[in-house]
Amino acid sequence: MNTGQPLEGVGSIKVKLGLLVGASCVVAALFATIGERAGMPAWLTLPVTVAAALLVTQWLARGMTAPLREMTDAASRMAAGDYGQRVSTTSTDEVGELARAFNAMASDLADADLQRRQLIATVSHELRTPLTAQRALLENLVDGVVQPDDKALRGALTQSERLSDLVGDLLDLSRIDAGVAPLRLEEVIVGDVLRRAVAEAELGARPVTFVCRVVPEDLTVTADPARLAQLVANLLDNAARHSPPNGEIRLVATALDDERWSLDVDDDGPGISAEQAANVFSRFGTGDDSGGGTGLGLAIASWVCELHGGSIHVLPTPPGARGARLRAVLPRHTRKHATATTEVPMKPTPAPTPAAPVPPSGATGVGRPATPALTDTLFGRFWPESDPGPQPKLLIGALLIGLVAAITLPDRRIGLAAGVVALMAAGLILFASRERRTPWALACVAVGVGLTTMTVLRAAEWIMVLGAMIAALLLAATVTRARSFVSIPLSALSWVLAGLRGLPLLGRTLTATSRMPLLWPVLRTVAIAAVGLVLFGGLFASGDALFGSWAQSLVPDLRWDSIIARVFIFVFVAGVSLAGAYLALNPPRIADVDVPRGAPVSHRWEWLVPLGVVIALFAAFLVAQATAMWGGHEYLRETTGLTYAEYVHQGFGQLTTATFLTFVVIGIATRKAPQETSSDRLVLKVALVTLCVLTLAVVASALYRMSLYQEAYGYTTLRVFVDGFELWLGLLLVLMVVAVLRGSGRWLPRAALLSGAVFFLGFGLMNPDGWVADRNLDRFEETGKLDTAYLATLGPDATPVILDRLSDEQAACVLFWRYEYDAGRDDVLSWNVARDRAFDAIEGRDLTVDEATCRNFGEGFVPNPPPGRERD
């Protein structure tokens, strides 16, 4: 049965790997080239290209490594005693050959294990019978029930002989397994061997008659007399056990030629069927065992024949006759070198059976575990799969979200459609998650929705993008239950890796959807309807102007580059949504992943001295700040040669970095400082609270520096954002003090994440472009200084403020973005509050640029508009 492997017919694993790598590279290069030619940005082209290469690799590599993973799993189960494992493959390469050899080995081991079990059961039964009889006889002798006469002793002797014979069979079996059985060759008269064997057999309790004949009567051979006697005894014992009472057993030895002689043993029993003939010489042969015995007699007989370089087989019973006919053919002169270390094959090695069909990924047969996928091996215990079943709802939902994005987003500014698509993707992810109703999840969802609305409220793209990224981080931390400073960033990384981890589930879902009775008919009907729509709609649109205008208003732009953009957006959005849904459905085990604590130091001074040095440096810095503040400008210029504005601007970045590094110092101190005693904990709390308070003073100093700098040189959105970031670090320091005093900070990482998201949400709601424009215009009115070059970089968010505070002639000097007004207002799908307000503010204004007015207005005016735009 075809397993659906695209490279199944290739007979070399090296060629398969070469084709796999080559095809993946070609697909990646093709998609990258198409994206570049269509003008797609790198952030969109790269993930789509990687996804396409991975899908091609997954498709081509189907089944290539499955036999190896099956063999690994089967080997571990065989080590535990389960020999029923088999590897399913139809491949003709080296892996397929290895799998078939593994199956043959597993079959042999299963047979050996079965024989071992049968041996234990049979030997237990055979030992129990004579031992029970002997025990009963001895008890009767002790109790005086039976007199110790010849009959009683003969019965005990018979049972002892049975035990002796059984032990002899087991010893012979051990020699067979060892594969070493040296022969002691000498001249043997066949007739003497047969008569002694018959005499011993006649002493048994079975009422049968033995007929012995040798042709010629003086037949002499070179053989091991003990082994030859063992061969004859086992054949006679087997015939006697299967013969009816008063039956006849015929023993005939015949010289076939100068090189060979044969030994035939016939009985009057039920005979051996053709089906049983192939197995009677194996251990615990499948013949009729009603006569008792261990089932080893004929196997040992075959072994003796092989030792001598001969063979034994079953002759067919003539029509109308009864009984079994066994013939051993032996050389008349056995050679020494042929018998030193001969091992008898107790059973012919079976040919490898055809491989069973490979079950779908995730399916299991009865008593057989599912083969671990490659991704299971790759991610290991870090990200086990909870074996979710096929998820057609999530797949269809992700595809629909991608389709909506492909229809609504291309050739439009970020606006309402982008926000709706983002909320749809978040809704799909929360639908798949089990964490959507916890207080933490509800808080993150509320803040995330607020951040997503930045796509509609603000026109600055960097605020939109950064807000969407923070919202995505909140969503990832929610569905993965991340709660540490390490696991929260890992949750975002897990979203990326979910595209690879979820491939097995995607395969199972596609397989399941292919079996849905209505899905493919519906898709086929939609495809046929779409062809009819495009064909006849195009004809009518080109044949009637009015119908064509209607079609143009409804049908999106279908230029070649537009089609490529829509395909890339569809794949990107659907892939991100599907990966997020898988992350929510099967989150990795990262909730409590954190930096290892390690062993604390042995002495208090080992952590207290380094921390004291840091505290002393912070204190010295604050003394320097106070000195500069109280010493005044003249003292600062005499000491450093800097103006106060230059002085406050010089170290803001360093102070922010020092504030951030304080958290690292606190984390190291809490992990290395011993906390066994109350004294240790008190010293640690005092030191850390002191450091946090000093760092809060540094934060205040940094904010004061930035305030003075902005008063001197003006406001920018970056400076305002950095102010907000520094304020957030100050809030984290306050939360750190609370955590230190409480002696527990497990809540701190989540509080830091949520508070940071709230800070950015407040930053976006305050309209930073408008706020900065308002502050700069306040400064312009007070000092007459205005950086028009920077003011011109502010987007539509600042336009109402600029038009409200400046004359039309002055506003025209800085509103370069107004050239976008010529393209008309946004449609419904790209509607944005800030841009709409800016259009309302511009409408009806005369914003013709007058270069003379602009040269005398502010600082840094650029007389020419941006490249590609004509001046009014």
N, C-alpha and C positions, 0 to 999 in steps of 0.2 A: 504494500500500500504506500502511495506517495505521501511523504510527510510534509510536502509543501516547501522544501528547502530549495531556494533558487540555484545554489551551487552544488546540488546533490550529485549531479553527473560528473563533476570534476574529480579525478582520481588522485589528486595530490593536495595535501594540506598546504604546502608552500604556494602552489598556484592559487588556491583559494584565498590565502592571506594577501597575495599580490593583487588579485582581482578586487578584493575587499578594499584595500588601501587605495588602489587606483580609482575605483568608482567613487569612493568618498571624496577624494581630492578633486576629481572632475566635477562632482556635484557642488562642492564648496566653491570652487573657482567659478563655476557657471553662475551660481546665485550671487556671489560677490560682484561679478562683472555686470550682471543684469541690474543689481541695485545701484552700482556706481553710475552706469549709463543712464539710469532713470532718475538720478539725482537724489537717491535715498540717503538719509544721514547714516553715519557709521553706527550709532546706537541702535538703529532699527535694522540695518543690514546684517550686523554681526550676529545677533541672536537668531535671526531667521536662517542665516547661512549655517550656523552650528546645528540648529534643529534639523535642517534638511540633511546635512551630512550624517547626523546621528540616526535619523530615520532610515536612510539608505543603508547605513552600516547594520542597523538592527534587522532590516529586511533581508539583506544578503547573508548575515551571519546566523540566521535562524537554524538551529540544530547543529551548528558546527562544534560547539563545545558542550552540548547537552550530554553526549555519551560520556565525556570525561567527568562531568558533575555527577551523572548517574553512577559511574564506577566508584567515585569517591564515597558517595552515600552508601552504595551497595557494599563496598569493602568494610566500612565501619559497622554495618549491620551483620555482615558475615562474621566479623570478629566477635560479635555478640552471640553468634550461634544461629543466625537466620540465613540459611543457605538457599532460600527460594528467590533471591534477588536476581534479576536479569536486566541487561542493558538493551534498550530499544534503539536500533539504528538500521538504516538501509544504505548508509554512506559506503562508498567504495575506496575512500582514502585511507591513510594510515590510522586515523582515529577509528574508522569503521572496522578495520582489520583487528585493531586492539580490542574493540568492543566484542567482536565475535570470539576472539581468543578468551576474553574474560568470561563470556557466557559458557564456553566449553569447560573452562576451569571450574566455574560455579556449578555446572552440571555434575562434574566429576566429584567435587566436594560434597554436593548434595547426596549423590549416590553413596559415597563413603560414609557420610553421616547416617544415612538410612541403614546401611549394612551394619554399622556399629550398634545402632539401636536394636536392629533385629537380632544381632549376636547376643546382646545383653538379655533380651527377652527370651531367646531360644535357649541359651545356656542356663538361664535361671530356671526355665521349665524343665530342661533335661536334668539338671542337678537336683531339683526338688523331688523328682519321681524316685530315683534310686535311694536318695537320702531318706525320704519318707518311709520307703519299704524297709530299709535297714533299721531305722529307728523303731518302727513297729515290731520288727522281728526281735530286736534286742530287748525291747520292753517286755515282749511276751516271754523271752528266755529268762529275764530277771524275775518276772512275776510267776514263773513256773507254768504258764499257760501252754507253752510249747517246750517239748523236750529237745535237748541239744543232740539230735540224731543227724545222720548223713543228709537227709532231705532238707532239714532246716539250715545246715551249714552250706549246702550247695546253693540254696536260695540266696544266702548272704554273699556267697562267692560270686554269684551271677550279677548281683547289684554292684559289687566292687569292680567287676570287670567292666560294667557299663561306665562307671565313673572313670576307670583307667582309660577306656577308649576315648571318652570325652576329653579328658586332659591331654591325651595324645593328639587329638584333633586340634586343640588350641595351641599346643606347642608347634605343630606343623604350620598352623596359621601364622604364628609369630615369625617362623622362618620365611614364609612367603613374603610377609610384610618387610622383613629385613632385606630380602633380595639376595641372600647369600646361603647357598646350600651345596657344599662340596659333595661330590659323588665318590664312593669307594668302589672302583670298578674291578671286576674279576670275572672269570668264566663261570657262567651260571647254567645249570641244566634246567630248562623251563619246566619239564615234567615234575621234577622234585619240588620246585616252588609252588606249582599249582596244587599238587597233592597235599602239601603241608597247609596251604591256605584253605583247601576244602575240609581237611581234618579239623582245623580250628573252627571253621564255620559250622560244621556239623555239631559242635558242642553247644551251639546256641539253642535258645528255647523255641525257635521257629520250626514247625514241622514241614520242612521242604526236603526235596531230594536233589543232590548235586550229581551231575554227569560231567566227567572230565575227559578230554581227548586232546592229544598232541600229535601233529603231523609235521614232520616225521617224529617218531617217539623219542629219538635221541637229540632233539633240537637243543642246541647250545648257543648261548648269546653272551656278549660282553655287556654287563650292566652292574648296577648296584643292587645286590641281592635284597638288602633291607627295604630299599625304595620300591623294588619290583614286587616284593611281598606286600608292601603297603598298598600298591596299586591294585593287586588282585584282591586283597582283603576288602578294600573299600568298594570295589565293583560287586563282589559277592554279597557284602552286607547290604548294599543298595538294592540288589535284585531280591534278596531274601525278604527285606522289609516290604517290598511291593508285590510279592508273589502271594497267591491265595494259599490256604492250608493244603498240604499234600501236593503242592505244585512242584514243577521240575525246573531246575536252573541248569543251563547248558554252558559249559566252559570249554572253548575250543581255541587252541593255539596253533597257528599255521605259518609255515615259512613261505613267504610270498615270492622271494627270489634270494639271491645271494646277499642282498643289502638290507632287506626289510623282513619283518615278521609281524603278524597281527594276533590280537587276542580278542575274541568275541565272547560276550556274555549275554545270553538270552534268558528271559524269564516268561512266566505265564500271567503276568500282572496286567493292569489296564493299559499299559503302553504309554508312549510319550507322543503327544500331538506335535504337528509341525510348528505351531506357535510356541510351544514350550521347549522345543529342541534347541533353540538359540540361547536359552538361558539356564539350562540345567547344570552347566559346568561353571556357572558363576557362583559366588558366595550366596548362600541362602537362595538357591535357585528357585524359580517359580513353578517347578513341577509339583505334582501331587505329593504333599507332605503328610498324607494320612498315615504313612507308615512310621512316623516319628523321626527322630534324629535331629542333628544340628543343621542339616543342610550344607555341610562342609565336605562330605565324603567325595562327591563327584568333582568338586573344585580342587581338592587335594589330588585326586586321580589325574586331573588335567595338568596340575602342576608337576607331578612326577613324570608324565609323558613329555612335557616341555623340557624338563631337566635333562632327559635322555635324548632330546632332539627329535621327539616324535610328536604325535597328535592323537586326539580322541574325538569321536563324533558319534552322533546317533544315526543308526541305519533305519530307513523307513520299514515299517512293518508290512509284510506281504499281504495282499488282499485276502480276506477271510481268516487271517491268523490273529493271534493275540500276543500281548507281551511287548516288552521293550527290547531293543537290540542295540547294544553299545559295542563299538569297535575301537580298540587302541592300536595304532600302527607305530612300531618302534624300530629303530635301526638294530641290525644284528650285531654291530660292533660300534658301541658308543665311544666317541673320542673324548679325551680328557679335557681338552681346551674348550670344548663346547659346553661344559657343564659347571664351570667354576662359579660363576655368579649370574645365574639366570633367574630372572623374575618373571613370574607367570602373569600375563594379563588376565585377571579374573573375569573381566567383562569387556567386550569390545567398546572402544571409545565411540560414543555416539556422535554422529555428524551434527554440526551446529544447526539448531532449529532456526527457521526463519524468524526474523525480528518481529515482535508484536508492534502494532501501530503505536506511534507516540501519542499519548493523551494530550489534550490541550493543557497549556500552562495553567497550573493551579488545580487541575483535576487529579484525582487519585483513584487508583483501582482498589479493589477489595484487598485489604491487607498490605497495600503498597503505598509508601509515602510519595508525595509530589517531589519531583526533581527540583532542587534549589536553582533558581535563576541566577544568571551571571551577576545581576545587581545585588542579589542576596549575599553572594560571596564578596562582592566589592565593598558593600556598606557594613556587612557583618552585624555584630550586636549593637553597633551604634544606631542603626536605623532598621530594625526588623520590621517585616510586613505582618500586620495582624490578619492577613488572609482575607481582605475584603473581597466580596464577590464583585462581579461585573457592575459597572456604574454607568448605564446608558443615559440616565438623567443628567449626570454631571457632564458627560461627553457632549450630549446634545445642547445643554445649556452653554458650555464653553464655545461650541461652534456657533450658536446663535449670537452670543456676545461678540465674537469675532466678526460675524457677518454684519451686525449693526455698526461696528466700528469701521469696517471696510466701506460701508455705504455712506456713513455720515461724517467721518473725520477728514478724508483727503480734500485738499484744496480749500480748507477752512481754517480760520484762526481757532485757537483754543477757546472754548466757550461752553455753552450748555450741553452740546453733544458729548464733549470730552468728559464733563462731570457725570452725565448720565451713564456713559459706558463704564467709568470707574466705579460708580455705585453699583451697577449691575454685576461687575466682577466681584466686588466685595460681598454682595448679597449671595452670590453663588458659593463663595468660599465659606461664609458663615453658615449657609445651609448645610454644607458638608461637615461642619465642625460640631463637636459636642460641648464646646466651651462658650456658646453664644449667650447663655443666660446667667453667667456668673457676674457679680458686681464689677470685677475687674474688666470683663469683656464688655459690659454695658458702658462703662466709663470710656474705654478705648474706642468703642464704636461711636459714641457721641462726639468725642474730640476728632476722630478720623473723618466723620461726616462733615464737621466744621472745616477741617483742612481741605477736604475735597471741594467744598463750595468756593474755595479761592479761584477755581477755574471759571467761575461765573462772576465773582465779586471784584477781583483785581485783574488788571490788564498786564502787569509785569510778569513775563513768562517765568522768570527765575523764582518768583514767589509761588506760582502755580506748580512748577515742577518740584521744588523743594517741599512744598506742602504735601503733594501726592506721595513723595518718597517717605516722609515722616508718617503719613497715614498708612502706607504699606508696611512700615516697620511696626507700627502699633498692631496692625492686623496679624502680621507674622508672629509677633510676641504673644498675641492672644491665643491663636490656635495651637501654638507649640507649648503654651504654659510656661514660657521662659520667665525666670525670676532672678537671674544673676547678671552681673556686668559682663560675663563671658557668653552666657546663653542667649542674651538679647541680640547681640550682633550675629551669633550663629543662626538665629531664627531667620534673619534676612538671607544669609547664605544658603540656608536649607531650602528657601523658596526657589533659588536658582537650581540647586541640585535636585529638587523634586522633579524637574523635567526629565532627568535621567532615571531617578529612583522609581518613577511611576510608569516606566515603559512596560513592565510585565502586566500591570493592571490595565494599561491601555490596550495591550494585545488581547487580554481576556475579554475586555469590554467589546472590542471590535469583533471578536469571534462570537460573542453572545448576540450582538446586534445583527450579525449576518444570519442568525437563525430565527430572528423575529419575523413572523409571517407577513406583517403589513408594512414593515419599514421600507424594504427595497421596492415593493410595488409603488409606495407613495413617492419615494425618491425618483423612481423611473418616470412616474406620471408627471412630477414637477419638472423634470428635465425635458420631457417631450413638450410640455406646455411652454417652457421657456424658449425652446427652439421655435415653436410657432409664434410666440410673442415677438421675438427678435426678427423673424423672417417677414411676417406680414406687417408688423408694426413699422419696420424700416421702409417697406414698400409704400404704405399709406402715408407715413411722415414725409417721404420724399415726393409724393404725388399730390399732397394737399398742404397748402401753407398754413391754414388754420390748425389742422390736425398736427402738423409738424411743430407749431408753437406750443400746443398742449403737451406733446411728447417731450419737447425740450425742457419744459418746466418740471416734468416728473422724472425723467430718466437722468441719472448722473452722467457726468462727463466720462466718455469711454475711449479717450485717446490711449495710445499704447503706453505712454509713461504713466497715465492715470490708472490703467489696468494693473500695471506692475506695482504701483504704490498701494492699491487696494489689496492686492494679493499679499504683499509684505505685511501690511497692517493687520489683515485677517489672520495670518499665521502668528504674528507676534502677540496680538491681543488674545486670541484663542489659546495659544500656548501658555501665556502668563496666567490666564484664568484657570486652565486645566491643571497647571503645576500648583497653583495656590489651592485649588480644590483637593488635590492629592495630599498636599501638606496638611490641610485641615482634617482630611479623612484618616491619614496615617502619619501623625507627627513623629519626628525622631525623638530619641531619648536624650534631650538636651536641657530639660527644664531646670535641673540643678547642677549642670556642668559649670565648674568654676576653677579658678587657679588652685592647684593643690596647696594645702596649708603647710605641709612639711612639719618637721620636728621643731619645736621652739628652742631657743638658745638656752644654754645652761645657767648663765649668769645674767642678772638684771642689767648690769652695766653694758653688756654686749649690744643691747638695742637702745638703751637710754642715752648713751654717749653720742652715737650718730644723730639720734633724734634731737638731743640737746643742742648739737651744733647747728642743725637746721633752724631750731627755734631761736637761737642766738642771732643767726643771720637775718631772720625776719625782724627781730627786735632792732638790730642795728640799722636795717633799711628804714624802718619807721622813724627812728631817731633822725636819720638823714632827711627824711621827708619833712619832719617837723622843723628841722634847722633851716631847710630851704624855704619853707613857708614863712617862718618868723624872721629870717634874715633879710628878706626882700630881694628886689631885682638887682640892686647894686651889688649886694653880697654874692649873689649867684653868678653875675657876670665876672666879678673879680676872681671868684674861685674856679669856675669852669669855662669861662669865656663864651657862655651861651646865653641867649635871651630866654626869658621865662617861657615863651611859646615854644622855642626850640627844645627847651629842657623837658617840658611836659609831653612833647610829641616823641621824644627820643625813646622812652622805655615802656610804652603802653603794650606792645607786643610781648616784651619780656615778662611784664607783670602778669599778663594773661596766661602765658606759659607756666610761670611759677605757680599760679593759682591752680592750674590743672595738675601740675606735678605733685601738689600737696596731697591730692587724693591718692596718688600712687604711694607716697610715703606713708600715709595713714593705713592703706591696705597692707603694706609690707609689715608695718609695726604690729598690727593686730594679729598677723599670722606668726610672727617670730617671737613676740614677747610672751613669756610664760604667764599663765593666768590661773594657776592652781590655788593660790591663796588669796584671801581678801586684800592683803597688802599689795600683791602683784597687780590685782585689778584696779585698786585705787590709784597707784602710781601711773598705770597706763591711762586711766581716764583723765587724770590731771594733765599729763603731758599732751594728750591728743586734744583736749579741750583748749589748752593754751595755744597749741599750734593753730587750731581752727579760728580762734578769736584773733590772733595776729594776722592770719590770712584774710579774715574779713576786713581788717584794717587795710590790707594791701588792695583788696577789691575796691574799697572806698577810695583809696588813693588813685587807683587806675581810672575809676569813673570821674573823679575830680580832674585828673589830667585830660581826659577826653573832652570833658565839658569846656575847659579852658581852651583847648586846641580848636574845638568847633566854633567857639566865640571868635577866635582869632582868624580862622581860615574858612569858616563856613561849614554847613552840614551836608552830609551825603548819606545815602541809604546804607552804604556799607558801614559807616561810622555808627549810625543808629543801630544797625543790626549787631555790631560788636558790643555796643552798650548793653543791648538786651542779653547777649550771650554772657557778658560779665555779671549782669544782675542774676542770671540763672545760676552761674557758678556760686554766687553769694548765697542763693537759696539752698543750693546743695550743701554748702558749708553749714548752714543752720540745721538742715536735716541730719548732717553728719554728727553735729553736736548732740542732737536728740538721740541718735542711734548709740553714740558712745555712752551717754548717761544712762540709757535704758539697758545697755549691755547686749543689744540685739539689733542687727541691721539687715535681716532677711527681706524686709519690706523696702529697703532703700533703693535697689536698682529699679524696681517698678515705679516707685515714686519719682525717681530721677527722669525716667522715660516719659511718664505722663506729664510731669511738670514742664519738661522741655517742649513737649508737643503743645501744651497750653500756652507757653510763652510765645512760640512761633505763631500759633493761632491769633493771639492778641496782637502780635507784630503785623500780621496780615490784615487784621480788622482795622488797625489804626491807619491804614493807607500810608505806608512809609513814604512813597513818592510825593503824595500831597502834603504830608506833614513836613518833609524836608523842604519842599518848595515854599511852604508858608513861613518856616523859620528863616530861610535865606532871604525871602522878601522882607521880613521884619528887619533883618540885619541891613538890607539894602536901604530901607527907609531911615534907619538910624545912622548908618555910616556912609551911605552912597556907594558901597562896594557890593558887586554882584558878579559871580562867576557864570557868565551867560553860556560858556562852552559846556559847563556841567549841567546847567539848567536845561539846556537843549537836549540832553540825553534822557531826561525824565519822560516817561511815556504818558499815555492818556490818563493815568491815575492822577497826574498833577495838573492836567489841562484846566479843569474848572477853577482851581486856585489861581493859576497863572492869569487866566482871563479875567478873574474877579479882581486881582490886585494890580494888574498892569493895563496900560492902554493898548488898543489894538495894534498900534505901530510897534510898541515894545514887545507885545506878545508874539507878533509875527517874526521877531528876530530869534525866538527860541523854540517855537513850535514847529520843528522840522517834520515831526511825524504827521502833521496835518495833510501832507500829500497823499496819505492813505485815504483821506476823506473823498478824494476824487473817485475811488473805487466803489463808493456807496456804503450804506450801512450794512452791518452784519445781517445775515438771514437768521431764521429762528434757531437753527442748529448751532450756529456759532455766536449766538447772542451772549453779550457780556455787559454787566451793569456799568463797569468803569468806562468801557468804550462807548456805550450808549449815552452816558452822561457827557462824555467828551464831545460826541457828535452833536448833542443838543446844545452844548455851550458854544461850539464853533458856528453852528448854523446861523446864518444872517450876519456874521461878522466879516468885516473887510480886513483880511490878514495879508495884504500885499506888503512885501518886504521892501523897506527903504534903506539902502545901504548907508546913507549919511546918518540916518537916525540910529542905526544899529552900531555904527563905529563909535558914536558918542554914548552908547548905552552899555554899562557894565564892563566886565573884563573878559578877554578871551573869546570875543565874538568871531565866528567863522563866517565870512561873507558869502561863501558859496554853499548851496545845499548839499546834502549827501550825494555821492556818485549815483548816476542813473536817474536823478530827479531834477526836473527843471524848476527854476525859480519863478515865482509869480511875477 
